[in-house]
Amino acid sequence: MVGRRIGQYLKENGIKQAFLVEKTGIPAYVISDICTGERKTLDCVAYYEICNALGVDLLYFLTDGKETEV
């Protein structure tokens, strides 16, 4: 769910998965599995690193891109 939203975000913003590999150090096959929804679990640190690299709060992906107040 979150992984597919991350994949969709990359596509919509013209960002290559290789960018996340470079910025996070997460292996390419893991990034690919996340973005396609093949990887069902991932630790919080990895999600933090991905969101940090994209400059997006994790809540953005958890709420389907809807603005939220914290």
C-alpha positions as CSV (number, residue, x, y, z in Angstrom):
1,M,0.0,0.0,0.0
2,V,2.6,2.6,1.1
3,G,5.1,1.2,-1.3
4,R,2.8,1.5,-4.3
5,R,2.1,5.0,-3.3
6,I,5.8,5.8,-3.2
7,G,6.1,4.2,-6.7
8,Q,3.2,6.3,-7.9
9,Y,4.8,9.4,-6.4
10,L,8.1,8.7,-8.3
11,K,6.2,8.2,-11.5
12,E,4.1,11.3,-11.2
13,N,7.2,13.4,-10.4
14,G,9.5,12.0,-12.9
15,I,11.9,10.6,-10.3
16,K,13.8,7.4,-11.1
17,Q,14.2,4.6,-8.6
18,A,17.9,5.0,-9.1
19,F,17.6,8.4,-7.3
20,L,16.4,6.6,-4.2
21,V,19.1,4.0,-4.4
22,E,21.7,6.7,-4.5
23,K,20.2,8.8,-1.8
24,T,19.3,6.1,0.7
25,G,21.8,3.3,0.0
26,I,18.9,0.8,-0.2
27,P,19.6,-1.8,-2.8
28,A,17.9,-1.4,-6.2
29,Y,16.0,-4.6,-6.0
30,V,14.5,-3.6,-2.6
31,I,13.4,-0.2,-4.0
32,S,11.9,-1.9,-7.0
33,D,10.0,-4.4,-4.8
34,I,8.8,-1.5,-2.6
35,C,7.5,0.5,-5.5
36,T,5.7,-2.4,-7.1
37,G,4.2,-3.6,-3.8
38,E,6.1,-6.9,-3.9
39,R,7.7,-6.1,-0.6
40,K,5.0,-6.1,2.1
41,T,7.2,-5.2,5.0
42,L,10.0,-2.7,5.5
43,D,11.5,-1.3,8.7
44,C,10.6,2.3,9.8
45,V,14.2,3.5,9.2
46,A,14.0,2.6,5.5
47,Y,10.7,4.4,5.1
48,Y,12.2,7.4,6.9
49,E,15.2,7.4,4.5
50,I,13.0,7.2,1.5
51,C,10.7,10.0,2.6
52,N,13.7,12.1,3.7
53,A,15.2,11.6,0.2
54,L,12.0,12.7,-1.4
55,G,11.4,15.6,1.0
56,V,7.9,14.2,1.8
57,D,6.5,13.3,5.2
58,L,5.5,9.6,5.6
59,L,2.0,10.7,6.5
60,Y,1.6,11.9,2.9
61,F,1.9,8.2,1.8
62,L,-0.1,6.8,4.6
63,T,-3.0,9.2,3.8
64,D,-3.0,8.7,0.1
65,G,-1.5,12.1,-0.5
66,K,-4.1,14.0,1.4
67,E,-3.1,16.9,3.5
68,T,-3.3,16.2,7.3
69,E,-2.8,18.2,10.4
70,V,-0.6,16.8,13.1
